[in-house]
Amino acid sequence: MRRLSVAFVVLVLTFSSAWAKPVNRGPPQPPVEEHKPEDNGAETGLAYDSYLRQVVEVLESDDDFRKKLETANVSDIKSGKIAMYLDMVNHTVRTRLDEIKRREISRLQDLVRAQIRTMTDPKDFRKNLPTHLDLNNPHSFEMKDLETLIKKTTSDLEELDKQRKEEFKDYEMEKKFEEEEKLKQMKEDEREEEKKRLEELKKKHADHPKINHPGSRDQFEEVWDKVDHLEDQEFNPKTFFFQHDINGDMEWSIEEVDAVLQLELDKVYDEKNSPEEDDPVERQEEMNRMREHVFKEMDKDHNQRISLQEFLEYTGQNGENEHFKEDDGWKTLDEEEVFSDDDYARFLEEHHAQPGVIDVPSNNLQFEPEHPQGVQLDQAGQHQLPPQGQQQFQQQPPQGGQQQQFQQQPPQGGQQQQVPQSNTNMNQMSAEEQQKLQQQLKDMKAQLEEQQKKNQV
């Protein structure tokens, strides 16, 4: 895809969790009509990613609009005010934008139809309405569409970035929890040995060369010597910039900045080491932190690209700027507090409830017949007779067949009533006693059925 203009590129760049990708080289992206905009690195992660990329590409093809973008300030772009210049674009561009919007509307209609079939509450439909374009006008792409798209994308990408950081924090807390649980399961002598082993791994991980401040002169000069192999020449910022501008577009992209930071990252995280010593997830997060710091220092227009002008303004023409020469080092993740004790306590409460907690029983009690009277299940699931003297009251079957046991459900008050056990055998009772007992059982059954009806209501 041809280079996105200064300032507007922020709308299509994906956030840190997917930034460390190799630099793409090759032919330009095919036309937008083919419905397959080139994947310039990773996707944004947004549901409307394809629509966003197509709109940006088409707007980039208009020279007048691109010039306005290049001279606009960041606040006007993020607020959507830049949309007022949409009227400047030529007729061909407007026609292509209209077609892109109609295709997006068609895609959303198909998606909504599929969702409606699975919705149980009609109110859910309004909750899920898309907000990245103007639905009141399904035919043409207007100023409101561009303003809406810019605002929505800016907000969603910022939210994705927050989500990435929260997910990493959860990862670290889960890692701590699993380590603690593993230690709990061990015998005391094994536990002490494991603690020593883990401590040695931490010490080994922390034992690395000095980490230069990302974006400092010391950091760049080390790359100049060890990666570019120009140690016999004096460091020159402009030459260094062009050396790492891989695609020659006079700007450093996210991938190109990552490549400059690799040497620093390898000091802390050796990919040859075990994940216990140098965690690859933590390595990626460390890269995110370093990259974000470099862009914060140099990317003055906040478009996630560092131009040659921005670079030289930061370093000085000959690397003479004082802030560029300062190097206070860099605190790695293991030197920073990723989560607090309160964060960890909340995490345990939400994700790892303590054992022994008894759930409150439901009030929707249902009558369910037990196993045939006089039969119990052993641990293997086989039927066996109950011990002598522990039979419960039984209803005499009318024709000598299988007997049925009934268990009384607790009344509305919640306290369960139990039928007293007896050693009396019904065959030893008189006819009058048997008739009385059978009547009691019928009354109990009627009471249970009545309770079941109430619960169903």
N, C-alpha and C positions, 0 to 999 in steps of 0.2 A: 504494500500500500504506500502511495506517495506520502511524503512527510506531512504530518498534521501541522497546522499553523501554530505559531507562538501564541500562547494563552488559551487557545481552544482545545488543545490536546489533553488538558486535565480531565475533560469529560469522557475520554475513552480509555484512559490508562487504568489498568487493574492495580489494586493495592498490594501491599507488601507481601502477602502470603504466597503470591504467585509471580513475583517479580524476577527471581533469579533464573532467567532463561537465557539460552545462548543467543547471540546476535544473529538476526535473520539477514541473509543476503540472497539476492536473486532478482528475477524480473518483477516489474511493478504488478500491482493487484489488478485482476480482471475488472471489467466495467461493472457498475452496480446492477445493471439489468440482469446479470447472471445469477443474482441472489446469493453469491458466495464471496463476500468481502474477505480479503486475505486475513488470516489470523496473525496479526502483528504482535507476536508474543502471546501471552495468555489472555483469555477473555476477561471482561470486567466482573463477571459473576452476576450481572443483572439479568432479570428475566427479559428485558427488552434490548439486550446487547446488540443483536443484529440490526435492529431498527436504528439504534444510536449510531453505530459505525457507518451505516449507509448515509444517514443525514449529514454526518460530519464530512464524509468523503465528497459528497455532492457540493456542499457549501465551500469546501476547499478548492473546488474546481473553478470557482468564480474569483477572478483576480481582485476586483473591487472590494468584495466582501472580505477576502483574506487580508487585504491591506488595512481595513478597518479593525479587524481582529488584532493585528500586529501592533496597532497604536492604541488600542483600548486598554484601560486599567483593569486589574483583576477583579475589583469589586463590581464593576459594571458587567463583567462577564458572568460572575457567579450569581449576581442578582437577576440576570436575564435581561438587563437593559440593552445589551448588545443586539437583541432581537429587533430593535427598531430599524436596523440597517438591512433587514430582509428585503425591503422594497427595492434595494439597490441591485439585487441580483438580476441576471438576464432571464428572458422568457424560458430558455431551454432548461436552466437550473430549476426554475419554479415548476415547470412541468414534471421534471424528474422527482422533485420533492412531493408533488401531489400524488404521483404514482406510488412512491414509497409509503406514504401515509395510507393510501387505500389498501395496499397489501397488508400493512400492519393492522388496520381495522378488520380486514377479513380474517387474519390470524386470530385476533382477539375474539371475534364472533364464534369461530370454531371452538376456541378454548372455553368460552362461557357456556356454550351449548353442552359441552362435555361435563362441565362442573355442575350445571343445573340438575343434570340427571342424578348426581350423587348428593345433592343438598337436601337436608331434612328440614331446614328452617329457611323460608324465603328471605328473611332479613340478611342471611349470609351473602346474598347476591350483591347487595349494595356495599357490604364491607370489602368485597374483593374487586370492586371496579378499578380498572387501571387509571392512573393519574399522570402518566408521562406524555399525554397528548390531549387535545381538545376533542372530546367525544361528541360535542354538540354539532360539530361540523365534520362529517365523515368524508367529505369530498376533496378538500383542498388543504394544503399546508400553509398556514398563515403565521403571522407574528406571534400570536398566542401559543401556537404549537411549539415554536422554538423557545420561547420564554419558559413554558412549562417543562420542556425537556431538559433545559439547562438547570433549572432549580431542582427538579426531581433527581437528576443524575448526581449533582453535587451533594445533595442530602443523603442519597443512598450509598454513595461511595464512602462518605465519612462514616456512615453507620457500619459499613462492611469493615472498615479499618478498626473501629472500636470492637467489633465482634471478633476479629482476628486476635486482638490483644487479650480479650476476655477468654477466648478458647485456649490461648497459650497459658494463661494463669491457671485455668482449670486443669490443663495437662500437668503442670508442675505440682499442683496440689494432689492430683490423683497419683502421681509418681511418689510423692511423700507418703501418702496413705498406704499404698501397696508395700512400700519398704517397711513401714511400721508393722503392718499386718504379718509380713513374712517373718520379722523378728519375734513377734509374739508367739508364733507357732514353734519356735525353736527351743531346745533345751538351753539352760543357762550357759553352759560352756560353749555350745555352738553359737549362741547369740553373741557372746563376747568376741568370738573369732570373726563372725560376720561383720560386726561393727568395726573391727580393726581393718578388715578388708575394704569396706566401704570408705573408711577414712583415708586409707592409702590411695584409693582411686581418686578421691577429691584432691589430695595433695599433689598427685601426679598430674592431674588436669590443670591445677593452678600453677604448676612449675613450667612456665613458658617464657620465651623472650619478651622484652618490653613491647607493649602494644602502642604504636604511634597513634596520635590523635587523627582520626579519619579526616582527610582533606588538608592536613598540615603539610608544610614543606618537607619535614622529615619523612612523612609517609610517602609522598610523591617521589622524593629522591631515592628512597629504597626500591621502589618499583623501577625507577629510571636505571638503577645499577643492576638489580638482580633479575628483572623481567625483560627490560628493553636492552640490557647489556650495553649501556652507553656510559659505563663508569669512567671511561677515558675522556669524556666530554663534560663540560660544565652544564649543570642543569639549566634548562631554558623552558619557562612555562608554556610559551606558544608552541614550541616543538613538542613538548610533552602532550599538550592537548591534541595536536594533529596525530601524534603517534597512537592515541587511544580513541580517536574518532573513526571507528572501524568502517562505517559506511560513507564517510566523507561528506556528511550533510552540515558540517560546521556547528554541530551540537552534540553534546553527550546525552545519550538516552539512559534510561534506567539500567538496561543490560550492560552498557558500556561503563557506567559507574560501578556496577557490581564487579566487572572484570578488574577494575583498578583496585578494588578492595579485597580481592581474593587472597593476595599475599598476606595481608594483615589477619584475615580470618583464619588462614591455615596455621598461624602461630598458636592459636587457642584450640582449634578443633581439627585434629588430624583424622581424616576419613579412614585411615588404616586402623585406627584404634577401635576398641569395642564400644558399642553404644553406651555401656555403663560408664565408661571413662569420658568419651566425647560424644554426647548425645546429638544425633543429626537434627532432631527437632529444635534443640537449643541453638545449634549452628545456624539454622535458617533464621531464627528469631534474632540472633546476633547480627546477621547480615542486614535484616530489616532495620535494626537500630542504627547501625553504621550508615546505611544508605540514607535514612531519614535525616540524620545529622548533616550529611554532606549537602543534601538538597536544601535544608533549612539555612545553611551558611551561604550557599552560592546562588540558588535559584530565586532571584529577586522578584520575578514576575509570577512565581508559583505555578508554572505550567508543566512541572515535572520533566523539564529538559534544561540543560545547562549550555547556554550559548557561549561562543568564544569570547564575546564581550563581557558576559557575566563572569566567566572564568578569570579573565585578565583583570577585571575590576577587583576581584577577591585576592588574587596573588600579587598583582603589580606586574608591569611589563617585564621586569627582570627578577620577579620573586622578592621584591623589597618590602612589601607591606608587612607591618609588624604583626598583625593578627595572623597572617599566613605563616610567619616564622615561629609563632608560639606553639609549643607542644606540651600540654599538661598530661599527656598519656590518655588512656581510655579505660574506664571501669567496665569490665565484662559482666555478663548476667549473674555469675556466681558472686560478684561483689555488690550487686544491687539487690534490693528487696523486691521480689516479684509479687509477693502477697504477704499480708499481715496475719497476725494470730487470729484476729476477728474474721478475716476472710476465710481462713482455714476452718474455723469453728462453724461458720455458716455453710461451707462446702460439705462438711461432714453431716450436718443436720439435713441438708437437702438431698445428698446423694448416698449417704451411708448411715441410715438409721441404725441405732444401737439395737442389738438383739435383746429379746426379753420383753419388748413393748407389746402389749396385748391390744389388738384392734377392738374397737367398740362394735359389738355385734349389731347386725341389721335388725330393724323392727319388722321387716317383711318376712315373718316366719311362715314356713309352709309345712303342711302335713306330708310326711313321706313314710311309707311302710318300711319296717325294718326287714332283716332277713327272716326267713321262716322260723316260727317259734321253736325253741329247743335247739337251734343250730347257730353256731358262732363260727367266725373265720379265724384260722390261726395265722401266723406270720406269713406262711407260704400261700395264703389265700384259699386253703382247703377247709371244708366244713368239718366241724367237730361238735360234740355234745357238750353242754355246759356242765360244770361240776354239780354233784348231787347237793340239793338244798339251796341252789341259787336260781331256780326257775322263777320267771316272773309270771304274773297273772296271765292266764291264757284263756282264749275263747274256744270253747269246745266246737270243733267243726261239725256241721250238721250231718255229714255222711261219713265220718271217720277218716276224712282226707287230711290234707295239709292244714296245719293250724296257723293262724294269723296273729301277729303281735301288734299291739298299738301302743304308741308312746304319746303321752299327753304333752301338748305344747304349753309353754308358759303363758299365763294370762297377760293382759296388756300392761300390767304393772312391772313386768320384766322378771319377776322371781319365778323360777321353775318349780312346779308341783310334782312330786314323785308319788307313785303308787307303792305302798308298803309291800315288801316281799313276804312271802309265806311259804312254809314247807308243806302246806296242805295240798293234797292231790285231789283233783276234782272227782276222780272215780270213787274216793272214800267219802264224798259228801252225800247228804240226803238229797232227794229230788227237790225239796223246797229250797235247800241251801244253794244247789246248783242254779235253780231258776232265779234266785235273788242275785247271785253273782253275775249271771249272764245279763240280767237287767242293768246292773251297774256298768258292765262293759258297754252295753248299747248306749247308755246315757253318756259315757265317756266319749264314745265314737261320735255321737251327735254333737257333743260340745266341741270336739276337735274340728269337725266339718264346719260348724258355725264360725269358729275362730279363723279357719282357712278362708272363708268367704269374706270376712272383715278385712283380712290382710290383703286379699286381692283387690278389694275396693280401695 
